[in-house]
Amino acid sequence: MAVNYSQALRYAVYCKEVYQNFSTIAFGGVTETPTLISQADTQCAILRDGTGVTLVFRGSESNFDWQTNMDTQPERAEFDQRIIQGEIVNQREQVYPYQGESKSGALMHRGFVKAYFAVRDQIHAYIKSHEVASAVATGHSLGGALATLCAVDLQYNFANQIALLEAYTYGAPKVGNEGFKDSFNQRVPNSYRFVNGMDIVPELPRWWQGYRHVDQELRIGQRFSLNLVSARFKDHAIDQYIESLKALAR
Protein backbone atom coordinates (compact mmCIF):
# COMPACT_ATOMS: atom_id res chain seq x y z
CA MET A 1 0.00 0.00 0.00
CA ALA A 2 1.48 3.34 -1.07
CA VAL A 3 1.94 5.86 1.73
CA ASN A 4 1.33 9.56 1.22
CA TYR A 5 3.81 11.00 3.71
CA SER A 6 2.75 14.57 3.03
CA GLN A 7 -0.77 13.67 4.04
CA ALA A 8 0.51 11.76 7.06
CA LEU A 9 2.49 14.85 8.07
CA ARG A 10 -0.61 17.04 7.82
CA TYR A 11 -2.57 14.76 10.15
CA ALA A 12 0.37 14.57 12.58
CA VAL A 13 0.37 18.38 12.75
CA TYR A 14 -3.35 18.27 13.54
CA CYS A 15 -2.54 15.81 16.34
CA LYS A 16 -0.08 18.33 17.76
CA GLU A 17 -2.45 21.26 17.38
CA VAL A 18 -5.26 19.44 19.19
CA TYR A 19 -3.14 19.70 22.37
CA GLN A 20 -3.81 23.45 22.46
CA ASN A 21 -6.26 25.05 24.89
CA PHE A 22 -9.38 23.26 23.73
CA SER A 23 -11.69 26.23 24.16
CA THR A 24 -9.64 28.48 21.89
CA ILE A 25 -8.06 25.89 19.61
CA ALA A 26 -7.10 26.73 16.01
CA PHE A 27 -5.89 24.44 13.24
CA GLY A 28 -3.56 25.67 10.53
CA GLY A 29 -4.99 25.60 7.01
CA VAL A 30 -8.54 24.85 8.18
CA THR A 31 -11.01 27.42 6.87
CA GLU A 32 -14.22 26.16 8.47
CA THR A 33 -14.68 26.48 12.22
CA PRO A 34 -13.94 23.12 13.87
CA THR A 35 -16.62 21.28 15.78
CA LEU A 36 -15.24 20.61 19.25
CA ILE A 37 -16.49 17.74 21.38
CA SER A 38 -15.36 17.49 25.00
CA GLN A 39 -16.80 15.05 27.49
CA ALA A 40 -15.15 13.92 30.73
CA ASP A 41 -11.48 13.49 29.81
CA THR A 42 -12.05 12.89 26.08
CA GLN A 43 -11.68 15.59 23.45
CA CYS A 44 -12.27 15.33 19.71
CA ALA A 45 -12.13 18.02 17.04
CA ILE A 46 -14.03 17.51 13.77
CA LEU A 47 -12.46 19.40 10.87
CA ARG A 48 -14.63 19.78 7.78
CA ASP A 49 -13.52 20.23 4.16
CA GLY A 50 -16.50 19.99 1.82
CA THR A 51 -17.95 16.51 2.27
CA GLY A 52 -14.83 15.23 3.99
CA VAL A 53 -14.17 15.28 7.73
CA THR A 54 -11.12 14.65 9.87
CA LEU A 55 -11.72 13.54 13.45
CA VAL A 56 -8.73 14.46 15.60
CA PHE A 57 -8.58 12.80 19.01
CA ARG A 58 -6.54 14.34 21.77
CA GLY A 59 -4.01 12.24 23.67
CA SER A 60 -3.46 12.26 27.41
CA GLU A 61 0.11 13.40 27.96
CA SER A 62 0.32 16.90 26.50
CA ASN A 63 1.81 18.32 29.71
CA PHE A 64 4.43 15.61 30.11
CA ASP A 65 7.99 16.86 29.63
CA TRP A 66 9.27 14.50 26.94
CA GLN A 67 12.63 16.31 26.91
CA THR A 68 13.33 15.32 30.50
CA ASN A 69 16.14 12.87 31.09
CA MET A 70 14.13 9.68 31.52
CA ASP A 71 17.14 7.77 32.89
CA THR A 72 16.22 8.67 36.47
CA GLN A 73 13.98 6.43 38.55
CA PRO A 74 11.58 9.19 39.76
CA GLU A 75 10.92 10.32 36.18
CA ARG A 76 10.28 6.78 35.00
CA ALA A 77 7.91 6.30 37.94
CA GLU A 78 6.01 9.46 36.96
CA PHE A 79 5.73 8.23 33.37
CA ASP A 80 4.45 4.87 34.59
CA GLN A 81 1.82 6.48 36.80
CA ARG A 82 0.57 9.10 34.33
CA ILE A 83 0.88 7.30 31.00
CA ILE A 84 1.07 3.54 31.45
CA GLN A 85 -0.89 2.75 34.60
CA GLY A 86 -3.35 5.57 34.07
CA GLU A 87 -4.44 4.71 30.55
CA ILE A 88 -3.11 1.45 29.24
CA VAL A 89 -3.00 -1.59 31.52
CA ASN A 90 -6.56 -1.67 32.83
CA GLN A 91 -8.64 -4.81 32.44
CA ARG A 92 -10.22 -5.68 29.09
CA GLU A 93 -13.84 -6.57 28.54
CA GLN A 94 -15.89 -7.49 25.51
CA VAL A 95 -17.24 -4.10 24.50
CA TYR A 96 -17.25 -3.55 20.75
CA PRO A 97 -18.27 -0.08 19.55
CA TYR A 98 -21.78 -1.23 18.62
CA GLN A 99 -24.70 -3.18 20.01
CA GLY A 100 -24.67 -6.95 20.31
CA GLU A 101 -22.02 -9.63 20.62
CA SER A 102 -18.99 -9.50 18.34
CA LYS A 103 -18.85 -12.57 16.09
CA SER A 104 -15.10 -12.15 15.86
CA GLY A 105 -14.68 -12.53 19.63
CA ALA A 106 -13.18 -9.05 19.77
CA LEU A 107 -11.95 -7.87 23.15
CA MET A 108 -10.91 -4.30 23.79
CA HIS A 109 -9.24 -2.25 26.47
CA ARG A 110 -11.98 -1.11 28.85
CA GLY A 111 -10.45 2.31 29.49
CA PHE A 112 -10.13 3.09 25.79
CA VAL A 113 -13.70 2.05 25.09
CA LYS A 114 -15.01 4.13 27.99
CA ALA A 115 -13.08 7.18 26.75
CA TYR A 116 -14.37 6.77 23.19
CA PHE A 117 -17.97 6.20 24.28
CA ALA A 118 -17.87 9.55 26.10
CA VAL A 119 -17.92 11.32 22.72
CA ARG A 120 -19.40 8.63 20.46
CA ASP A 121 -23.01 9.83 20.52
CA GLN A 122 -21.99 13.35 19.50
CA ILE A 123 -19.83 12.03 16.67
CA HIS A 124 -22.74 9.93 15.40
CA ALA A 125 -25.09 12.90 15.65
CA TYR A 126 -22.69 15.05 13.64
CA ILE A 127 -22.37 12.52 10.82
CA LYS A 128 -26.11 11.94 10.68
CA SER A 129 -26.78 15.65 10.37
CA HIS A 130 -24.10 16.44 7.76
CA GLU A 131 -23.20 15.26 4.30
CA VAL A 132 -20.08 13.18 4.93
CA ALA A 133 -18.63 11.18 2.05
CA SER A 134 -15.15 10.60 3.44
CA ALA A 135 -13.65 10.49 6.92
CA VAL A 136 -10.23 10.28 8.53
CA ALA A 137 -9.77 9.31 12.18
CA THR A 138 -6.44 10.37 13.62
CA GLY A 139 -4.70 10.78 16.96
CA HIS A 140 -1.44 10.54 18.87
CA SER A 141 -0.82 8.25 21.86
CA LEU A 142 -4.16 7.66 23.64
CA GLY A 143 -5.72 9.71 20.84
CA GLY A 144 -4.49 7.07 18.41
CA ALA A 145 -6.25 4.35 20.36
CA LEU A 146 -9.49 6.36 20.28
CA ALA A 147 -9.07 7.01 16.55
CA THR A 148 -8.72 3.26 16.01
CA LEU A 149 -11.99 2.61 17.81
CA CYS A 150 -13.68 5.47 15.98
CA ALA A 151 -12.63 4.17 12.56
CA VAL A 152 -14.08 0.70 13.05
CA ASP A 153 -17.20 2.20 14.63
CA LEU A 154 -17.82 4.50 11.65
CA GLN A 155 -17.28 1.66 9.19
CA TYR A 156 -19.83 -0.51 10.96
CA ASN A 157 -22.50 2.17 11.36
CA PHE A 158 -22.01 4.47 8.36
CA ALA A 159 -20.60 2.28 5.58
CA ASN A 160 -23.48 3.28 3.28
CA GLN A 161 -22.75 6.99 3.82
CA ILE A 162 -18.95 7.15 4.09
CA ALA A 163 -17.39 5.95 0.85
CA LEU A 164 -13.76 6.45 1.95
CA LEU A 165 -12.58 5.83 5.50
CA GLU A 166 -8.99 6.11 6.70
CA ALA A 167 -7.13 5.98 10.01
CA TYR A 168 -3.79 7.65 10.77
CA THR A 169 -2.33 7.03 14.22
CA TYR A 170 0.95 8.06 15.83
CA GLY A 171 2.48 6.26 18.79
CA ALA A 172 -0.77 4.45 19.52
CA PRO A 173 -0.91 1.65 22.09
CA LYS A 174 -2.55 -1.68 21.32
CA VAL A 175 -6.34 -1.52 21.52
CA GLY A 176 -7.61 -5.09 21.59
CA ASN A 177 -7.03 -8.79 21.11
CA GLU A 178 -6.53 -10.95 18.02
CA GLY A 179 -10.26 -10.92 17.27
CA PHE A 180 -10.38 -7.15 17.31
CA LYS A 181 -7.26 -6.93 15.13
CA ASP A 182 -8.73 -9.24 12.49
CA SER A 183 -12.07 -7.43 12.46
CA PHE A 184 -10.44 -4.01 12.23
CA ASN A 185 -8.12 -5.05 9.42
CA GLN A 186 -11.07 -6.27 7.34
CA ARG A 187 -13.21 -3.22 8.01
CA VAL A 188 -10.57 -0.47 7.81
CA PRO A 189 -7.95 -1.53 5.24
CA ASN A 190 -6.83 2.08 4.70
CA SER A 191 -5.11 2.30 8.06
CA TYR A 192 -1.66 3.78 8.72
CA ARG A 193 -0.13 3.16 12.16
CA PHE A 194 3.10 5.12 12.53
CA VAL A 195 5.77 4.19 15.08
CA ASN A 196 8.67 6.59 15.51
CA GLY A 197 12.13 5.36 16.39
CA MET A 198 12.17 3.48 19.68
CA ASP A 199 8.82 4.76 20.98
CA ILE A 200 7.83 2.59 23.94
CA VAL A 201 4.07 3.27 23.97
CA PRO A 202 3.19 1.12 20.89
CA GLU A 203 4.63 -1.85 22.79
CA LEU A 204 1.89 -1.46 25.41
CA PRO A 205 -0.12 -3.24 26.63
CA ARG A 206 2.18 -6.24 26.35
CA TRP A 207 1.56 -9.12 23.94
CA TRP A 208 1.41 -11.61 26.80
CA GLN A 209 -1.63 -9.74 28.13
CA GLY A 210 -3.48 -10.75 24.99
CA TYR A 211 -3.18 -7.48 23.06
CA ARG A 212 -2.34 -7.29 19.35
CA HIS A 213 -1.70 -4.34 17.04
CA VAL A 214 -3.87 -3.60 14.04
CA ASP A 215 -2.28 -3.33 10.58
CA GLN A 216 -0.38 -1.70 9.01
CA GLU A 217 2.72 -0.63 10.95
CA LEU A 218 4.90 2.06 9.37
CA ARG A 219 8.27 2.57 11.05
CA ILE A 220 9.83 6.01 10.79
CA GLY A 221 12.78 7.76 12.43
CA GLN A 222 15.99 6.39 13.88
CA ARG A 223 15.68 2.95 15.47
CA PHE A 224 18.98 3.07 17.35
CA SER A 225 20.27 5.29 20.12
CA LEU A 226 23.18 5.09 22.53
CA ASN A 227 20.83 6.44 25.21
CA LEU A 228 18.42 3.52 25.04
CA VAL A 229 16.14 4.36 27.96
CA SER A 230 15.57 8.06 27.29
CA ALA A 231 15.12 7.50 23.55
CA ARG A 232 12.23 5.10 24.14
CA PHE A 233 10.32 7.86 25.92
CA LYS A 234 11.40 10.91 23.93
CA ASP A 235 10.61 9.23 20.61
CA HIS A 236 6.96 9.17 21.67
CA ALA A 237 6.60 12.96 21.52
CA ILE A 238 4.39 14.15 18.65
CA ASP A 239 7.09 16.67 17.70
CA GLN A 240 9.45 13.76 17.02
CA TYR A 241 6.86 12.14 14.75
CA ILE A 242 6.48 15.38 12.85
CA GLU A 243 10.23 15.76 12.33
CA SER A 244 10.57 12.18 11.06
CA LEU A 245 7.65 12.64 8.65
CA LYS A 246 9.07 15.92 7.35
CA ALA A 247 12.14 14.03 6.19
CA LEU A 248 9.96 11.53 4.30
CA ALA A 249 7.53 14.07 2.86
CA ARG A 250 10.17 16.01 0.92
C-alpha positions as CSV (number, residue, x, y, z in Angstrom):
1,M,0.0,0.0,0.0
2,A,1.5,3.3,-1.1
3,V,1.9,5.9,1.7
4,N,1.3,9.6,1.2
5,Y,3.8,11.0,3.7
6,S,2.8,14.6,3.0
7,Q,-0.8,13.7,4.0
8,A,0.5,11.8,7.1
9,L,2.5,14.9,8.1
10,R,-0.6,17.0,7.8
11,Y,-2.6,14.8,10.1
12,A,0.4,14.6,12.6
13,V,0.4,18.4,12.8
14,Y,-3.4,18.3,13.5
15,C,-2.5,15.8,16.3
16,K,-0.1,18.3,17.8
17,E,-2.5,21.3,17.4
18,V,-5.3,19.4,19.2
19,Y,-3.1,19.7,22.4
20,Q,-3.8,23.5,22.5
21,N,-6.3,25.0,24.9
22,F,-9.4,23.3,23.7
23,S,-11.7,26.2,24.2
24,T,-9.6,28.5,21.9
25,I,-8.1,25.9,19.6
26,A,-7.1,26.7,16.0
27,F,-5.9,24.4,13.2
28,G,-3.6,25.7,10.5
29,G,-5.0,25.6,7.0
30,V,-8.5,24.8,8.2
31,T,-11.0,27.4,6.9
32,E,-14.2,26.2,8.5
33,T,-14.7,26.5,12.2
34,P,-13.9,23.1,13.9
35,T,-16.6,21.3,15.8
36,L,-15.2,20.6,19.3
37,I,-16.5,17.7,21.4
38,S,-15.4,17.5,25.0
39,Q,-16.8,15.0,27.5
40,A,-15.2,13.9,30.7
41,D,-11.5,13.5,29.8
42,T,-12.0,12.9,26.1
43,Q,-11.7,15.6,23.4
44,C,-12.3,15.3,19.7
45,A,-12.1,18.0,17.0
46,I,-14.0,17.5,13.8
47,L,-12.5,19.4,10.9
48,R,-14.6,19.8,7.8
49,D,-13.5,20.2,4.2
50,G,-16.5,20.0,1.8
51,T,-17.9,16.5,2.3
52,G,-14.8,15.2,4.0
53,V,-14.2,15.3,7.7
54,T,-11.1,14.6,9.9
55,L,-11.7,13.5,13.4
56,V,-8.7,14.5,15.6
57,F,-8.6,12.8,19.0
58,R,-6.5,14.3,21.8
59,G,-4.0,12.2,23.7
60,S,-3.5,12.3,27.4
61,E,0.1,13.4,28.0
62,S,0.3,16.9,26.5
63,N,1.8,18.3,29.7
64,F,4.4,15.6,30.1
65,D,8.0,16.9,29.6
66,W,9.3,14.5,26.9
67,Q,12.6,16.3,26.9
68,T,13.3,15.3,30.5
69,N,16.1,12.9,31.1
70,M,14.1,9.7,31.5
71,D,17.1,7.8,32.9
72,T,16.2,8.7,36.5
73,Q,14.0,6.4,38.6
74,P,11.6,9.2,39.8
75,E,10.9,10.3,36.2
76,R,10.3,6.8,35.0
77,A,7.9,6.3,37.9
78,E,6.0,9.5,37.0
79,F,5.7,8.2,33.4
80,D,4.5,4.9,34.6
81,Q,1.8,6.5,36.8
82,R,0.6,9.1,34.3
83,I,0.9,7.3,31.0
84,I,1.1,3.5,31.4
85,Q,-0.9,2.7,34.6
86,G,-3.4,5.6,34.1
87,E,-4.4,4.7,30.6
88,I,-3.1,1.4,29.2
89,V,-3.0,-1.6,31.5
90,N,-6.6,-1.7,32.8
91,Q,-8.6,-4.8,32.4
92,R,-10.2,-5.7,29.1
93,E,-13.8,-6.6,28.5
94,Q,-15.9,-7.5,25.5
95,V,-17.2,-4.1,24.5
96,Y,-17.2,-3.5,20.8
97,P,-18.3,-0.1,19.5
98,Y,-21.8,-1.2,18.6
99,Q,-24.7,-3.2,20.0
100,G,-24.7,-7.0,20.3
101,E,-22.0,-9.6,20.6
102,S,-19.0,-9.5,18.3
103,K,-18.9,-12.6,16.1
104,S,-15.1,-12.1,15.9
105,G,-14.7,-12.5,19.6
106,A,-13.2,-9.1,19.8
107,L,-12.0,-7.9,23.1
108,M,-10.9,-4.3,23.8
109,H,-9.2,-2.3,26.5
110,R,-12.0,-1.1,28.8
111,G,-10.5,2.3,29.5
112,F,-10.1,3.1,25.8
113,V,-13.7,2.0,25.1
114,K,-15.0,4.1,28.0
115,A,-13.1,7.2,26.8
116,Y,-14.4,6.8,23.2
117,F,-18.0,6.2,24.3
118,A,-17.9,9.5,26.1
119,V,-17.9,11.3,22.7
120,R,-19.4,8.6,20.5
121,D,-23.0,9.8,20.5
122,Q,-22.0,13.3,19.5
123,I,-19.8,12.0,16.7
124,H,-22.7,9.9,15.4
125,A,-25.1,12.9,15.7
126,Y,-22.7,15.0,13.6
127,I,-22.4,12.5,10.8
128,K,-26.1,11.9,10.7
129,S,-26.8,15.7,10.4
130,H,-24.1,16.4,7.8
131,E,-23.2,15.3,4.3
132,V,-20.1,13.2,4.9
133,A,-18.6,11.2,2.0
134,S,-15.1,10.6,3.4
135,A,-13.7,10.5,6.9
136,V,-10.2,10.3,8.5
137,A,-9.8,9.3,12.2
138,T,-6.4,10.4,13.6
139,G,-4.7,10.8,17.0
140,H,-1.4,10.5,18.9
141,S,-0.8,8.2,21.9
142,L,-4.2,7.7,23.6
143,G,-5.7,9.7,20.8
144,G,-4.5,7.1,18.4
145,A,-6.3,4.3,20.4
146,L,-9.5,6.4,20.3
147,A,-9.1,7.0,16.6
148,T,-8.7,3.3,16.0
149,L,-12.0,2.6,17.8
150,C,-13.7,5.5,16.0
151,A,-12.6,4.2,12.6
152,V,-14.1,0.7,13.0
153,D,-17.2,2.2,14.6
154,L,-17.8,4.5,11.6
155,Q,-17.3,1.7,9.2
156,Y,-19.8,-0.5,11.0
157,N,-22.5,2.2,11.4
158,F,-22.0,4.5,8.4
159,A,-20.6,2.3,5.6
160,N,-23.5,3.3,3.3
161,Q,-22.7,7.0,3.8
162,I,-19.0,7.2,4.1
163,A,-17.4,5.9,0.8
164,L,-13.8,6.4,1.9
165,L,-12.6,5.8,5.5
166,E,-9.0,6.1,6.7
167,A,-7.1,6.0,10.0
168,Y,-3.8,7.6,10.8
169,T,-2.3,7.0,14.2
170,Y,1.0,8.1,15.8
171,G,2.5,6.3,18.8
172,A,-0.8,4.5,19.5
173,P,-0.9,1.6,22.1
174,K,-2.5,-1.7,21.3
175,V,-6.3,-1.5,21.5
176,G,-7.6,-5.1,21.6
177,N,-7.0,-8.8,21.1
178,E,-6.5,-11.0,18.0
179,G,-10.3,-10.9,17.3
180,F,-10.4,-7.2,17.3
181,K,-7.3,-6.9,15.1
182,D,-8.7,-9.2,12.5
183,S,-12.1,-7.4,12.5
184,F,-10.4,-4.0,12.2
185,N,-8.1,-5.1,9.4
186,Q,-11.1,-6.3,7.3
187,R,-13.2,-3.2,8.0
188,V,-10.6,-0.5,7.8
189,P,-8.0,-1.5,5.2
190,N,-6.8,2.1,4.7
191,S,-5.1,2.3,8.1
192,Y,-1.7,3.8,8.7
193,R,-0.1,3.2,12.2
194,F,3.1,5.1,12.5
195,V,5.8,4.2,15.1
196,N,8.7,6.6,15.5
197,G,12.1,5.4,16.4
198,M,12.2,3.5,19.7
199,D,8.8,4.8,21.0
200,I,7.8,2.6,23.9
201,V,4.1,3.3,24.0
202,P,3.2,1.1,20.9
203,E,4.6,-1.8,22.8
204,L,1.9,-1.5,25.4
205,P,-0.1,-3.2,26.6
206,R,2.2,-6.2,26.4
207,W,1.6,-9.1,23.9
208,W,1.4,-11.6,26.8
209,Q,-1.6,-9.7,28.1
210,G,-3.5,-10.7,25.0
211,Y,-3.2,-7.5,23.1
212,R,-2.3,-7.3,19.4
213,H,-1.7,-4.3,17.0
214,V,-3.9,-3.6,14.0
215,D,-2.3,-3.3,10.6
216,Q,-0.4,-1.7,9.0
217,E,2.7,-0.6,11.0
218,L,4.9,2.1,9.4
219,R,8.3,2.6,11.0
220,I,9.8,6.0,10.8
221,G,12.8,7.8,12.4
222,Q,16.0,6.4,13.9
223,R,15.7,3.0,15.5
224,F,19.0,3.1,17.4
225,S,20.3,5.3,20.1
226,L,23.2,5.1,22.5
227,N,20.8,6.4,25.2
228,L,18.4,3.5,25.0
229,V,16.1,4.4,28.0
230,S,15.6,8.1,27.3
231,A,15.1,7.5,23.5
232,R,12.2,5.1,24.1
233,F,10.3,7.9,25.9
234,K,11.4,10.9,23.9
235,D,10.6,9.2,20.6
236,H,7.0,9.2,21.7
237,A,6.6,13.0,21.5
238,I,4.4,14.2,18.7
239,D,7.1,16.7,17.7
240,Q,9.5,13.8,17.0
241,Y,6.9,12.1,14.8
242,I,6.5,15.4,12.9
243,E,10.2,15.8,12.3
244,S,10.6,12.2,11.1
245,L,7.6,12.6,8.7
246,K,9.1,15.9,7.4
247,A,12.1,14.0,6.2
248,L,10.0,11.5,4.3
249,A,7.5,14.1,2.9
250,R,10.2,16.0,0.9
